[in-house]
Amino acid sequence: MDIRACLDDPVFLKPGEIRLIPTGLAISVPKGYEVQIRPRSGLALNNGVGLVNSPGTIDSDYRGEVGIALINWGPEPFAIRRGDRVAQMVISRVYAADFVEVDDLDPTLRGQGGLGHTGIK
């Protein structure tokens, strides 16, 4: 679902600036689920505006207002007005994991190959 800004007055996000944009939205996420806040591709492509942390996570025990941490990576100031779509929200199931400390990990073909190791093709 699209998330909209809930502002009394426009906010002008300067290049390089980070602002928390209020949404006027509070939700109760069921236990075993999370909400992910994701950027809007059109804002990123057309204006250089995105999320500082992407995806943002709202846990099931949070009860405050949803705020969107926007950043302007573009070269021009960007105006945000009441009702503007500033992010997207996805609800996902969360699985609890039991972690076990081990001395060695099972081998794979990739092994410890890190960033860029698998190439682009």
Phi, psi and omega in degrees: 000148176284143177250131184249151177288140176240088186237143172282320180232153177301149174247131178252109183272112181285157175306130181083354183275146176243132178221146173270116183262121179288152180243345185071011186247128171234139184228158175244102183276127180298148176303139182092003179228163172221160171250132175255132175257123185238155179288162174263126185297325179295321177295320180293310184292314187275335187229353182072023182256130181213191179263141178294316176243120185223123357280150171281152182239134171246116182280166183291345181261002179276136182232009180272185178290141175284123176245146182249117180275094182267149173228143177257103176272355183281174183273350184239152172301149181235126181271132175242125183240162178308130178089352177294139176282117186246348181196177175234151182238132178232134177261129183227149174286144177244133179254127178285136181246146171257118183270140180235125178282131179229164178273330182222152176257154178294143183285152173225167177298322182287324180063231182265010179301122187260218186307128178079359185296326184270357177079192182243358180249000000 
